[in-house]
Amino acid sequence: MIEHTNNKKLSSLSQGGWATHLKGSCPKLIKRFAWRWFPYKYDAFNRHKWRAMDPYANIEEVSTYPAKVDVKLGIIKEFAHAHKDYVGACRDLGVPYKILDLSGPDWVEVVRNCDCDAFLVRPSCELSVWKRMYDERLRVMVEDMGKIIYPSYDELWFYESKRRMCYWLQAHEIPHPKTWIFYNCDNATEFAQNVEFPIVFKTDFGSAASGVRIFRSRRQLMRTIKRCFRRGVVRKDEDPRDRSWGSVLLQEYLPDPKEWRMIRIGDSYFGHQKLRKGEFHSGSRLYGWYDPPRELLDFAREITEDGKFTSMCIDILETMNGNYYVNELQSLFGASQPHQMRVNNKPGRYVYDSQEEQWCYEEGEFNTNGSCNLRVEALLEILKCSI
């Protein structure tokens, strides 16, 4: 079954305010103009917009409802309010929580004095500088302060970093499209003079194909490489101040592959096809609700077991000759529906029975609150605490 889902569900003016309404109606040209000439005011507009879209924006920051478990989870604030799904999950499950802000200069004391048993995190991926802040501070929390975070720091280390992901795939000998990463302009241009076309260019940072281009012209590729080592490149429709420069990532072009999104959260597995719109599957919001082959489920399980990952989304390309190549690894992903799989038009999940060595399908809606109910349950299991 093929389905198109529009993830931009906007509230009415009475419910979400003017910022929410303008999110869908503001033309891209006006956004670019605002970013260029009024960046601070546009930043303020974005903050109003994100807050207006958060149903828990004015909710209590420390839960007071009756607790169903004897632990308290810290929910780390995310700049664009993506932490709202963790709030919704904790409230659904009756898990005590406290919302924490790591962006201030006193963040160490905030963590030290919060009295939380573990932390739910979703690093911001709107701007690369925000992502770096989370990388730095979460590392200190885990390595120097001994805190437990979910997803784990190992899973988050290559979240929204295509270079780091590539290094991990190479080190673990996992099939993926051939990738070349350069930190020297001369080496990159020499490679580009002889490479076969088409060739895929990707920025290290960026989601929904915002930093991806397919080059069929050597001249255009050479121009982009030089720009990468000069003033830098800007992802499509993103903040022009957030430039990628100093390196180049090129990837082999695989013609007409299918792309599967395979997901593991805890012991639950899901899969569907990401259908193509234009040149890209990512960001198309087109879904093919097909039962994934068992080989694909096994492949996803092998990767997550190898990395000890329990919150991982794996985008896998299936070539015309039936080979599988990992295209993306992301510990967190966008999700607007309460399910990520349908078999015979019935939502559900797969669970692996290790004793019988077989996959079992369970019907149900398991991906509420952007799959964060499952993440909260997985963290509780790590803490040896169940609902």
C-alpha positions in Angstrom: 0.0 0.0 0.0 1.3 3.5 -0.9 0.3 6.4 1.3 1.2 10.1 1.3 1.3 11.7 4.7 1.7 15.4 5.3 3.7 15.9 8.5 3.0 19.6 8.7 -0.1 19.4 10.8 -0.8 23.0 11.9 -3.1 24.2 14.6 -5.6 26.9 13.9 -4.9 30.5 14.9 -7.0 30.1 18.0 -5.1 27.0 19.1 -1.6 27.6 18.0 -1.2 31.3 17.4 0.1 33.4 14.6 3.5 31.7 14.5 2.0 28.3 13.8 -0.2 29.6 11.1 2.7 31.4 9.4 4.8 28.3 9.4 2.9 26.9 6.5 2.1 30.1 4.7 5.4 31.9 4.7 7.0 31.6 1.2 10.6 30.3 1.1 11.8 33.5 -0.6 10.5 35.5 2.4 12.3 33.1 4.8 15.6 33.5 2.9 15.2 37.3 3.0 14.4 37.3 6.7 17.4 35.0 7.5 19.7 37.3 5.5 18.6 40.7 6.7 16.8 40.1 10.1 18.4 36.9 11.4 17.8 37.7 15.1 14.1 38.6 14.5 13.7 35.4 12.4 15.2 33.4 15.2 12.6 34.9 17.6 9.9 34.0 15.1 11.1 30.4 15.0 11.1 30.1 18.7 7.5 31.4 18.8 6.6 28.9 16.1 8.1 25.9 17.9 6.5 26.8 21.2 3.1 27.3 19.5 3.4 23.7 18.1 4.2 22.2 21.4 1.1 20.9 23.2 3.1 20.7 26.5 4.7 24.1 26.3 2.9 25.4 29.4 2.8 22.1 31.2 4.4 21.5 34.6 8.2 21.1 34.3 8.2 18.7 37.2 5.5 16.0 37.1 3.1 15.9 40.0 0.7 13.1 38.9 0.7 9.7 40.7 3.9 7.7 39.8 3.7 4.2 38.5 7.4 3.6 38.9 10.0 4.5 41.5 12.4 6.5 39.3 12.5 10.0 37.9 13.6 10.8 34.4 15.2 14.0 33.3 13.9 15.3 29.9 16.5 17.5 28.2 15.0 20.4 26.5 15.5 20.7 22.7 15.5 24.1 21.0 12.7 23.3 18.6 10.6 21.6 21.3 11.1 18.1 20.0 11.4 17.0 23.7 7.6 17.3 23.8 7.3 13.6 22.7 9.2 12.5 25.8 6.8 14.6 27.9 3.8 13.0 26.3 5.3 9.5 26.7 6.1 10.0 30.4 2.6 11.3 31.0 1.0 8.4 29.1 3.0 5.9 31.1 2.8 7.5 34.5 6.6 8.0 34.7 7.8 10.9 36.9 9.9 13.5 35.0 11.7 16.8 35.3 12.4 19.0 32.3 16.0 20.4 32.2 17.7 23.0 30.1 21.4 22.3 29.2 22.0 25.4 27.2 22.9 27.7 30.1 26.4 28.3 31.6 25.3 26.6 34.8 24.3 23.4 33.1 26.7 21.2 35.1 25.0 22.3 38.3 21.6 21.7 36.7 22.5 18.1 36.0 24.2 17.5 39.3 21.3 18.8 41.4 18.3 17.5 39.4 17.9 14.3 41.4 17.1 12.3 38.2 17.9 8.6 37.7 18.5 8.9 33.9 17.9 11.3 31.1 15.9 11.3 27.8 17.7 13.3 25.1 17.1 14.4 21.6 19.9 16.7 20.3 18.8 19.6 18.2 19.4 19.3 14.5 18.2 22.7 13.3 21.7 24.2 13.5 25.1 22.5 13.6 26.2 24.7 16.5 23.3 23.4 18.6 24.2 19.9 17.7 27.8 20.5 18.8 26.6 21.8 22.1 24.7 18.6 22.8 27.7 16.5 21.6 30.0 18.2 24.0 27.7 18.4 27.1 26.2 14.9 26.7 29.7 13.4 26.5 30.7 15.1 29.8 27.4 13.9 31.4 28.2 10.3 30.4 32.0 10.0 30.6 32.8 12.4 33.5 29.6 12.6 35.5 28.5 8.9 35.1 25.0 9.7 34.0 22.8 7.4 32.0 21.2 8.9 28.9 18.9 7.4 26.3 19.5 6.9 23.4 23.1 6.1 24.4 26.0 8.4 23.6 27.4 5.8 21.2 24.1 6.0 19.3 23.9 9.7 19.3 27.6 10.2 18.4 26.8 9.9 14.6 23.3 11.3 14.8 23.1 13.8 11.9 26.8 13.3 11.0 27.3 11.5 7.8 31.1 11.5 8.2 31.0 9.8 11.6 28.4 7.3 10.3 30.6 6.4 7.4 33.6 5.8 9.6 31.5 3.5 11.8 30.2 1.5 8.8 33.7 1.2 7.4 35.1 0.0 10.8 32.4 -2.6 11.2 32.5 -3.7 7.6 28.8 -3.1 7.0 27.8 -2.8 3.3 27.2 0.8 2.3 27.6 2.9 -0.9 31.3 3.8 -1.6 32.1 7.0 0.1 35.0 9.4 -0.2 35.7 12.1 2.4 38.3 14.8 1.7 39.8 17.5 4.0 42.2 18.8 1.3 40.9 20.8 -1.7 43.6 19.6 -4.1 42.9 15.9 -3.3 39.1 16.5 -3.7 39.5 18.3 -7.1 42.0 15.6 -8.4 39.4 12.9 -7.5 36.6 14.9 -9.2 38.6 15.2 -12.4 38.4 11.4 -12.9 35.3 10.3 -11.1 32.4 8.7 -13.0 29.1 10.5 -13.1 26.5 10.8 -11.7 28.0 11.3 -8.2 26.3 12.2 -4.9 27.4 15.1 -2.8 26.4 15.4 0.8 27.0 17.8 3.6 28.0 16.2 6.9 25.0 17.8 8.7 21.4 17.9 7.5 18.2 15.9 7.3 15.5 15.3 4.7 18.1 15.5 1.9 18.6 19.2 2.6 22.3 18.9 2.0 22.3 16.3 -0.8 22.9 17.0 -4.5 23.3 14.6 -7.4 26.0 15.9 -9.8 26.0 15.0 -13.5 28.3 17.9 -14.6 32.0 17.9 -13.8 32.1 21.7 -14.0 29.3 22.1 -11.3 31.0 19.5 -9.1 34.3 21.3 -9.3 32.7 24.6 -8.5 30.9 23.2 -5.4 34.2 21.6 -4.1 36.0 24.9 -4.3 33.1 26.6 -2.6 33.3 24.0 0.2 36.9 25.1 0.9 36.2 28.8 0.6 33.0 30.4 2.0 31.2 27.1 2.4 27.9 25.7 1.2 24.4 26.2 2.7 21.8 23.4 2.9 18.6 23.9 1.0 16.2 26.3 2.7 18.4 26.4 5.8 19.9 29.3 7.8 22.6 30.9 5.5 24.8 31.5 8.5 25.1 27.7 9.1 27.6 26.9 6.4 29.4 23.6 5.8 33.1 24.1 4.9 36.5 22.6 5.1 35.6 19.1 3.9 33.8 17.3 1.0 31.8 14.0 1.2 31.1 12.2 -2.1 29.2 9.0 -2.6 28.7 6.6 -5.4 25.3 6.8 -7.2 23.2 3.7 -7.1 20.6 3.8 -9.9 16.9 3.3 -9.0 17.2 1.5 -5.7 14.3 0.8 -3.3 14.8 2.5 0.1 13.7 0.7 3.2 13.4 2.4 6.6 14.1 -0.3 9.3 13.7 0.7 12.9 14.7 -0.9 16.2 13.5 0.5 19.6 14.1 -1.8 22.5 13.1 -5.2 21.2 10.6 -3.9 18.7 11.3 -3.8 15.0 9.5 -1.9 12.3 9.9 -1.5 8.5 8.4 0.3 5.5 9.5 1.7 2.2 10.4 5.3 1.7 9.1 6.1 -1.7 10.8 8.5 -4.1 9.7 12.0 -4.9 11.9 13.6 -7.6 15.5 12.5 -7.1 15.3 11.6 -3.4 13.5 9.3 -1.0 14.4 11.3 2.1 11.9 14.0 3.0 9.3 12.8 0.4 6.7 11.9 3.0 5.6 9.0 0.7 5.4 5.6 2.4 5.1 2.1 1.0 3.5 -0.1 3.6 5.1 -3.4 2.5 6.1 -6.3 4.7 9.9 -6.2 4.8 11.7 -9.4 3.7 13.1 -11.5 6.5 16.6 -11.0 5.2 16.1 -7.3 5.8 14.9 -7.8 9.3 17.9 -10.0 10.0 20.2 -7.4 8.5 18.8 -4.7 10.8 19.1 -7.0 13.8 22.7 -7.8 13.0 23.6 -4.1 12.7 22.0 -3.1 16.0 23.4 -6.1 17.8 26.8 -5.3 16.5 26.6 -1.7 17.8 24.6 -2.6 20.9 22.0 -0.1 19.7 18.4 -0.2 21.0 17.2 3.1 19.4 18.2 3.1 15.8 16.6 3.9 12.4 18.4 2.3 9.5 17.7 3.5 5.9 18.7 0.7 3.6 19.0 0.8 -0.2 18.0 -2.3 -2.1 19.6 -2.4 -5.5 18.1 -3.9 -8.6 20.1 -7.1 -8.1 18.8 -7.5 -4.5 21.9 -6.3 -2.6 21.4 -4.2 0.6 23.5 -1.1 1.4 23.1 1.1 4.5 22.4 4.7 3.5 21.7 6.3 6.9 21.9 5.5 10.6 20.0 7.8 12.9 19.1 7.1 16.5 16.2 9.5 16.3 13.8 10.3 13.4 10.7 12.2 12.6 7.4 10.4 13.0 3.9 11.8 12.7 1.9 8.6 12.9 1.3 6.1 15.8 2.7 3.3 13.7 5.8 2.7 11.6 4.7 -0.6 9.9 1.6 -2.2 8.4 1.2 -5.8 7.3 -1.9 -6.6 5.5 -3.0 -3.0 6.3 -2.8 -3.8 10.0 -0.3 -1.7 12.1 2.1 -3.6 14.3 5.7 -4.6 15.1 8.1 -7.5 14.7 9.7 -9.1 17.8 12.5 -11.7 17.4 12.1 -15.0 19.2 15.7 -16.1 19.9 14.7 -19.6 21.1 12.7 -20.4 18.0 14.9 -18.2 15.8 12.0 -16.6 14.1 10.2 -13.3 13.7 6.8 -12.8 15.3 4.4 -10.1 14.2 2.2 -8.4 16.8 -0.6 -6.1 15.8 -1.1 -2.7 17.5 -0.1 1.0 17.5 3.3 1.0 19.1 4.8 4.3 17.9 2.8 6.9 19.8 4.4 10.2 20.8 6.9 9.8 17.9 7.9 6.3 19.2 9.0 7.8 22.5 6.7 5.6 24.6 9.0 2.7 23.4 12.1 4.7 24.3 10.9 5.4 27.8 10.1 1.7 28.2 13.5 0.7 26.9 15.2 3.1 29.4 13.2 1.8 32.3 14.4 -1.7 31.3 18.0 -0.5 31.5 17.2 0.9 35.0 15.7 -2.6 35.8 12.3 -0.9 36.4 9.1 -1.9 34.6 5.6 -0.4 34.5 
